[in-house]
Structure formats: C-alpha cells, structure tokens
Amino acid sequence: MDKNTEIILKSVVGYIINNFEKSTKIIDLGCGRAYIVQELIRKGFQYVYGLDVKDQREFTQFQFLDNIDLCTPYWSEKVINNFDKFDLAIATEVIEHLTNPYIFFK
C-alpha cells in the first residue's frame, strides 16, 4: 500500500473510532483487501462488513457478505433486503471507478 493510501485509511479509521460506538453497524462498499474492515475489527468494532467484487475476496481473512458481488446488477437491493439497516456506509475505494458517482450516492 502506498503512503497516501495508508494515510487516508488511517484517517478514516481514526474518525470512525472517535465518532462512533463499537456497536455501530458498518458496511465498507468496495472494500478491496479490507484494510479498514480488518482494522476496525481489531479495534473492537463488532458489526463491520465488507463488500467488493469476488476477485478481491481471496486476499482477506474475514467474512464477506455472502452471495453479493458489486459486479452483479441490483447488488444494493440485495444488501438492503438481506441485512438489517447499517448505521454507517463507507466507500473509500470506489468513487474513482465509477462512471457516474452521482447515481452511487443517490
């Protein structure tokens, strides 16, 4: 991981630790190798989930949301319909891959 990415990820984790309870339900959309998810779990957060394309999953040691892949149509509906409401959604590794970021944040 390059130095700038490391600084950003540490900042995100620090912000979450300082502003949210450890019982906060968090989903990291487009988590890649799940650095943020793993760090939050290490810091004692109980409900942290990662979601990314299936190709990235081999690199992590935590449980991904089952049967959901960001490359499949209607993936967001599957998340909403199959899991309780999340208190916080983060997507630090996503926006640069989107053709129309407005739709993602809508």
N, C-alpha and C positions, 0 to 999 in steps of 0.2 A: 504494500500500500504506500502511495506517495505521501509526502509530508503534509501537503494541503488537505488531502482527503482525511488523513489522520486527525488534523486539527478540527476539521468540520465535524467528524464523527464524535470526537471527544466533547466538542461544544454542545452537540445535540444531546448526548448522554448526560452531560452536566446540567443542562437546562431541565431535562426531564427529572433527574434526581432532586433538583432544588425546587421544583414546582408541582410535583405530582406525588400522590401517595403510592406506596408499593403495591397496593391492591388495585391500582388503575389498570383497566383492560386496554392493552396497546396492540395495534397491528402495524407492522412495518411493510408497506406495499413496495414491492420491488427491492426486497432486502438484500439481493445478491448473495454474498457469502455470509450475511447475517452478523456482521460485526456489532451493530447496535443491539440487536436482539440478544446476542450472547452476553454482551457487557451488562445490559440491564438485568438479565437473569443472574449473573454473578453478583450484582449489587442488591439482589434480594427482591426484585420485582417478580410477582407471582404469575401474572397473566400477560405474557408477551408472546406474540405470534408473528411469524414471518411468512410472506407470500411472494413468490417470484416464479419465473419460468422454470420448468422442470430441469433444464440443463444445469442450473445453478445449485440444485439441491445436493448433489454429490459432495459439495465442499463443506458442508456444515454438519454439526453433531447434535442438532436439536430437531425437534419435531416440527415439520411444516404443516400448514393446514392441508388436510388430506383432500385429494381429488379436485383441487383447484389450481389452475395454471393461468398466469396472466396472459398467456397467448391464446386462450380459448375465448370465444365470444361469450358475453354476458357473465364474465367472471365476478364482477362486482355484485350482481344479483345473487350469485351462489354464496358469497360471503355474507351478505345481508340476511338471506333466508336460512342459512345453516348455523349461524353463530349469534350469540347474544350481542347486543349493542356494544361497540367499542367506545371507550372514553376518549381515546387519542389515536389518530391515524398519522403516521409519518411516511414520507416518501422522498428521502434524501437522494436516492439513486435513480430517480425516474424521469424527472422533467426533461432532461437533455435527450431522452429517447422518444419523446412524443412529437407527433406532427402538429397536434392541436392541443396544447396544455389546458386551454380554457375548458374543454369538454371534461378533462380529467378532474378538474377542481369543481365543476358544476354540481 
